[in-house]
Amino acid sequence: MADSTPAAHLIRAVAISGSPSRESRSRLLLVHAVGRLVAAGAETRILDLSDIPADDLLGRTRSSSIAAALSEVDAADVLIVGTPVYRAAYSGLLKVFFDLLTPDALSQKVAIVVATGAGPGHQLAIDHALRPLLASVGALVVSTGVYGIDSQFGADGPDPTLIARLERAVAEALVLAGALSSPDVIPAVSHPSR
Ligand SMILES: Cc1cc2nc3c(=O)[nH]c(=O)nc-3n(C[C@H](O)[C@H](O)[C@H](O)COP(=O)(O)O)c2cc1C
């Protein structure tokens, strides 16, 4: 007899790194989040915005690099958005990429926000900069935001409290993504203006 059990929805997760640094702390947190998502059975990808040509990011050209990046984001169920804090907000690299998205580009998608800064003073960049950025393109952002400071990164990687917070954010994202995979949980909302 044929198995009539519906196939479990494969979660596709894309981590977007907004750091231009080759040895990025925020990217390290994305790598850990991706590891947890892989362990949970998700298909994952890390998108390094610094690898995309600047003219693409400024909307002047549309090479295969930016086209592939946008289509990966479009196909994702979960996005993990990571950035260094620059001047009390997210990096310009992250901003120009988000400027390319339409107002409902991330509707029906779950997002985790991750940032690192030199110290605790700009922790609110998570709530005052990253959450509104994600909301402006329709994403459903999990309640746990992840903010790390440079001293929390040692030779062994991020400290355990930071990893624990990241794992909580990933667990929340998996719950939300599972719920969203049921049809019509959230009606599609169209945004009339930018
Ligand atoms: C141009 C620039 C601006 C920065 N501005 C801030 C800031 O406003 N607040 C802060 O806490 N750290 C600031 N930093 C420090 C970085 O946010 C911090 O070192 C971060 O962990 C780097 O992340 P990354 O390794 O992923 O690039 C700044 C660093 C640079 C290079």
The ligand as a Gaussian input file, in Angstrom:
#p B3LYP/6-31G(d) Opt

LIG

0 1
 C       33.388000      51.280000      10.816000
 C       33.136000      50.613000      12.130000
 C       32.161000      51.131000      12.963000
 C       31.891000      50.536000      14.191000
 N       30.921000      51.067000      14.983000
 C       30.635000      50.484000      16.168000
 C       29.609000      51.019000      16.991000
 O       28.982000      52.039000      16.705000
 N       29.319000      50.360000      18.157000
 C       29.991000      49.225000      18.549000
 O       29.671000      48.674000      19.597000
 N       30.975000      48.697000      17.768000
 C       31.313000      49.294000      16.593000
 N       32.284000      48.754000      15.798000
 C       32.935000      47.494000      16.204000
 C       32.304000      46.281000      15.528000
 O       30.890000      46.351000      15.528000
 C       32.673000      44.982000      16.247000
 O       34.072000      44.819000      16.302000
 C       31.991000      43.786000      15.606000
 O       32.089000      42.665000      16.457000
 C       32.606000      43.423000      14.259000
 O       31.836000      42.382000      13.696000
 P       32.414000      41.457000      12.525000
 O       33.654000      40.782000      13.091000
 O       31.327000      40.475000      12.252000
 O       32.702000      42.330000      11.367000
 C       32.604000      49.371000      14.587000
 C       33.603000      48.855000      13.743000
 C       33.860000      49.467000      12.548000
 C       34.938000      48.898000      11.639000

